[in-house]
Amino acid sequence: MAKIALASDHGGFALKEAVKAHLLSRGEEVEDFGTHDTSSCDYPDYGIAAAKAVADGTCDKGILVCTTGIGISMAANKVPGIRCALLSETTSARLTREHNDANVMALGGGFTGPLLACEIVDVFLDTPFSGEEKHSRRIAKVMALDERWDG
């Protein structure tokens, strides 16, 4: 099974806990980067820590949650090597793995309920990258932006 980096802010805490229980029931290893309660906090602190663990290979994939999923996904995507997709349904979860080889996903705790969230997580974790040349080529172009940006 995979080692999953998990993180949220206060707005995503309840959904993170539901996803964590689901991951453990699947037999996944989970590293929880926080937050650990509903006290107000800053999503970048937790999302970036989890994203770094995926980028450096400590964890295989990452799952992040804030109220909308937007802020924490934006923060994660600042970490070189991360391809984080904000997901709200299963088709995008499948396609972001098949086409984009996303290694981190984000959820909006204020918009996605726990049952749907766990379905999205399952699809994300169980879908392999297609490996098609056209997708690999496109990913390489995006990832090259980690090294330089000249517009």
KOLBABA-402012 format. One record per residue (C-alpha): residue number from 1; x, y, z; residue in three letters. Coordinates in nm, 2 decimals, always signed. Each point is the difference from the previous one (the first is absolute). Layout:
N
+-----+--------+--------+--------+------+
: pos :   east :  north :     up : code :
+-----+--------+--------+--------+------+
: NUM :      X :      Y :      Z :  ALA :
...
+-----+--------+--------+--------+------+
//
This chain:
151
+-----+--------+--------+--------+------+
: pos :   east :  north :     up : code :
+-----+--------+--------+--------+------+
:   1 :  +0.00 :  +0.00 :  +0.00 :  MET :
:   2 :  +0.09 :  +0.36 :  -0.04 :  ALA :
:   3 :  +0.12 :  +0.25 :  +0.25 :  LYS :
:   4 :  -0.23 :  +0.30 :  -0.01 :  ILE :
:   5 :  +0.08 :  +0.36 :  +0.12 :  ALA :
:   6 :  -0.31 :  +0.15 :  +0.15 :  LEU :
:   7 :  -0.06 :  +0.36 :  +0.10 :  ALA :
:   8 :  -0.27 :  +0.26 :  +0.06 :  SER :
:   9 :  -0.07 :  +0.33 :  +0.16 :  ASP :
:  10 :  -0.28 :  +0.05 :  +0.25 :  HIS :
:  11 :  -0.26 :  +0.03 :  -0.28 :  GLY :
:  12 :  +0.09 :  -0.34 :  -0.13 :  GLY :
:  13 :  +0.07 :  -0.18 :  +0.33 :  PHE :
:  14 :  -0.32 :  -0.20 :  +0.02 :  ALA :
:  15 :  +0.03 :  -0.13 :  -0.36 :  LEU :
:  16 :  +0.37 :  -0.07 :  +0.05 :  LYS :
:  17 :  -0.09 :  -0.22 :  +0.30 :  GLU :
:  18 :  -0.27 :  -0.19 :  -0.20 :  ALA :
:  19 :  +0.25 :  -0.05 :  -0.29 :  VAL :
:  20 :  +0.27 :  -0.11 :  +0.25 :  LYS :
:  21 :  -0.24 :  -0.27 :  +0.14 :  ALA :
:  22 :  -0.08 :  -0.11 :  -0.35 :  HIS :
:  23 :  +0.37 :  -0.02 :  -0.10 :  LEU :
:  24 :  +0.08 :  -0.21 :  +0.31 :  LEU :
:  25 :  -0.29 :  -0.23 :  -0.08 :  SER :
:  26 :  +0.15 :  -0.05 :  -0.35 :  ARG :
:  27 :  +0.33 :  -0.10 :  +0.17 :  GLY :
:  28 :  +0.19 :  +0.31 :  -0.11 :  GLU :
:  29 :  +0.27 :  +0.15 :  +0.21 :  GLU :
:  30 :  -0.08 :  +0.36 :  +0.09 :  VAL :
:  31 :  +0.22 :  +0.28 :  +0.11 :  GLU :
:  32 :  -0.22 :  +0.27 :  +0.14 :  ASP :
:  33 :  +0.17 :  +0.35 :  -0.03 :  PHE :
:  34 :  -0.29 :  +0.17 :  +0.19 :  GLY :
:  35 :  -0.18 :  +0.20 :  +0.10 :  THR :
:  36 :  -0.12 :  -0.21 :  +0.29 :  HIS :
:  37 :  -0.30 :  +0.20 :  +0.11 :  ASP :
:  38 :  -0.24 :  +0.28 :  -0.12 :  THR :
:  39 :  +0.20 :  +0.29 :  +0.14 :  SER :
:  40 :  +0.05 :  +0.27 :  -0.27 :  SER :
:  41 :  +0.33 :  -0.06 :  -0.19 :  CYS :
:  42 :  +0.16 :  +0.07 :  -0.33 :  ASP :
:  43 :  -0.04 :  -0.26 :  -0.28 :  TYR :
:  44 :  +0.34 :  +0.06 :  -0.16 :  PRO :
:  45 :  +0.18 :  -0.12 :  +0.31 :  ASP :
:  46 :  -0.16 :  -0.35 :  -0.02 :  TYR :
:  47 :  -0.05 :  -0.03 :  -0.37 :  GLY :
:  48 :  +0.36 :  +0.09 :  -0.08 :  ILE :
:  49 :  +0.14 :  -0.25 :  +0.26 :  ALA :
:  50 :  -0.21 :  -0.28 :  -0.15 :  ALA :
:  51 :  +0.10 :  +0.10 :  -0.36 :  ALA :
:  52 :  +0.37 :  +0.00 :  +0.09 :  LYS :
:  53 :  -0.03 :  -0.35 :  +0.14 :  ALA :
:  54 :  -0.14 :  -0.11 :  -0.34 :  VAL :
:  55 :  +0.26 :  +0.19 :  -0.20 :  ALA :
:  56 :  +0.29 :  -0.15 :  +0.20 :  ASP :
:  57 :  -0.14 :  -0.35 :  -0.02 :  GLY :
:  58 :  -0.08 :  -0.04 :  +0.37 :  THR :
:  59 :  -0.36 :  -0.06 :  -0.11 :  CYS :
:  60 :  -0.14 :  -0.14 :  -0.32 :  ASP :
:  61 :  -0.31 :  +0.23 :  -0.04 :  LYS :
:  62 :  -0.16 :  +0.28 :  +0.19 :  GLY :
:  63 :  -0.35 :  +0.10 :  +0.09 :  ILE :
:  64 :  -0.07 :  +0.36 :  +0.12 :  LEU :
:  65 :  -0.32 :  +0.16 :  +0.13 :  VAL :
:  66 :  -0.10 :  +0.36 :  +0.08 :  CYS :
:  67 :  -0.34 :  +0.15 :  -0.01 :  THR :
:  68 :  -0.01 :  +0.05 :  -0.38 :  THR :
:  69 :  +0.31 :  -0.21 :  -0.09 :  GLY :
:  70 :  +0.12 :  +0.30 :  -0.21 :  ILE :
:  71 :  +0.25 :  +0.16 :  +0.23 :  GLY :
:  72 :  +0.17 :  -0.32 :  +0.12 :  ILE :
:  73 :  +0.03 :  -0.13 :  -0.36 :  SER :
:  74 :  +0.15 :  +0.33 :  -0.11 :  MET :
:  75 :  +0.25 :  -0.02 :  +0.28 :  ALA :
:  76 :  +0.09 :  -0.36 :  -0.08 :  ALA :
:  77 :  +0.06 :  +0.08 :  -0.36 :  ASN :
:  78 :  +0.28 :  +0.24 :  +0.10 :  LYS :
:  79 :  +0.21 :  -0.30 :  +0.11 :  VAL :
:  80 :  +0.22 :  -0.11 :  -0.28 :  PRO :
:  81 :  -0.10 :  -0.35 :  -0.12 :  GLY :
:  82 :  -0.36 :  +0.03 :  +0.11 :  ILE :
:  83 :  -0.30 :  -0.04 :  -0.23 :  ARG :
:  84 :  -0.30 :  +0.07 :  +0.22 :  CYS :
:  85 :  -0.35 :  -0.02 :  -0.13 :  ALA :
:  86 :  -0.31 :  +0.14 :  +0.18 :  LEU :
:  87 :  -0.26 :  -0.27 :  -0.04 :  LEU :
:  88 :  -0.38 :  +0.00 :  +0.06 :  SER :
:  89 :  -0.11 :  -0.31 :  -0.19 :  GLU :
:  90 :  +0.14 :  -0.34 :  -0.11 :  THR :
:  91 :  +0.04 :  +0.06 :  -0.38 :  THR :
:  92 :  +0.26 :  +0.28 :  +0.06 :  SER :
:  93 :  +0.17 :  -0.22 :  +0.26 :  ALA :
:  94 :  +0.04 :  -0.27 :  -0.26 :  ARG :
:  95 :  +0.11 :  +0.23 :  -0.28 :  LEU :
:  96 :  +0.25 :  +0.19 :  +0.21 :  THR :
:  97 :  +0.18 :  -0.32 :  +0.08 :  ARG :
:  98 :  -0.03 :  -0.15 :  -0.36 :  GLU :
:  99 :  +0.10 :  +0.32 :  -0.18 :  HIS :
: 100 :  +0.19 :  +0.23 :  +0.25 :  ASN :
: 101 :  +0.15 :  -0.26 :  +0.23 :  ASP :
: 102 :  -0.11 :  +0.22 :  +0.29 :  ALA :
: 103 :  +0.18 :  -0.09 :  +0.32 :  ASN :
: 104 :  -0.21 :  +0.21 :  +0.24 :  VAL :
: 105 :  -0.37 :  +0.07 :  +0.01 :  MET :
: 106 :  -0.20 :  +0.26 :  +0.19 :  ALA :
: 107 :  -0.36 :  +0.00 :  +0.13 :  LEU :
: 108 :  -0.23 :  +0.28 :  +0.12 :  GLY :
: 109 :  -0.12 :  -0.10 :  +0.35 :  GLY :
: 110 :  -0.28 :  +0.25 :  -0.03 :  GLY :
: 111 :  -0.13 :  -0.14 :  -0.33 :  PHE :
: 112 :  +0.07 :  -0.37 :  -0.01 :  THR :
: 113 :  -0.15 :  -0.24 :  +0.24 :  GLY :
: 114 :  +0.18 :  -0.30 :  +0.14 :  PRO :
: 115 :  -0.16 :  -0.27 :  -0.21 :  LEU :
: 116 :  +0.08 :  +0.17 :  -0.33 :  LEU :
: 117 :  +0.34 :  +0.11 :  +0.13 :  ALA :
: 118 :  +0.09 :  -0.36 :  +0.07 :  CYS :
: 119 :  -0.12 :  -0.11 :  -0.34 :  GLU :
: 120 :  +0.22 :  +0.27 :  -0.16 :  ILE :
: 121 :  +0.30 :  -0.12 :  +0.22 :  VAL :
: 122 :  -0.05 :  -0.36 :  -0.11 :  ASP :
: 123 :  -0.01 :  +0.10 :  -0.37 :  VAL :
: 124 :  +0.31 :  +0.22 :  +0.04 :  PHE :
: 125 :  +0.20 :  -0.26 :  +0.18 :  LEU :
: 126 :  -0.11 :  -0.30 :  -0.22 :  ASP :
: 127 :  +0.05 :  +0.16 :  -0.34 :  THR :
: 128 :  +0.34 :  -0.03 :  -0.16 :  PRO :
: 129 :  +0.16 :  +0.25 :  -0.23 :  PHE :
: 130 :  -0.06 :  -0.11 :  -0.36 :  SER :
: 131 :  +0.36 :  +0.05 :  -0.10 :  GLY :
: 132 :  -0.10 :  +0.12 :  -0.35 :  GLU :
: 133 :  +0.27 :  +0.20 :  -0.17 :  GLU :
: 134 :  -0.23 :  +0.30 :  -0.06 :  LYS :
: 135 :  -0.08 :  +0.02 :  +0.37 :  HIS :
: 136 :  +0.37 :  -0.05 :  +0.10 :  SER :
: 137 :  +0.11 :  +0.28 :  -0.24 :  ARG :
: 138 :  -0.26 :  +0.24 :  +0.14 :  ARG :
: 139 :  +0.09 :  -0.08 :  +0.36 :  ILE :
: 140 :  +0.37 :  +0.05 :  -0.08 :  ALA :
: 141 :  -0.08 :  +0.35 :  -0.13 :  LYS :
: 142 :  -0.19 :  +0.09 :  +0.31 :  VAL :
: 143 :  +0.27 :  -0.14 :  +0.23 :  MET :
: 144 :  +0.27 :  +0.19 :  -0.18 :  ALA :
: 145 :  -0.16 :  +0.32 :  +0.14 :  LEU :
: 146 :  +0.14 :  -0.12 :  +0.34 :  ASP :
: 147 :  +0.35 :  +0.07 :  -0.13 :  GLU :
: 148 :  -0.06 :  +0.33 :  -0.18 :  ARG :
: 149 :  -0.26 :  +0.24 :  -0.09 :  TRP :
: 150 :  +0.06 :  +0.24 :  -0.29 :  ASP :
: 151 :  -0.37 :  +0.06 :  -0.09 :  GLY :
+-----+--------+--------+--------+------+
//
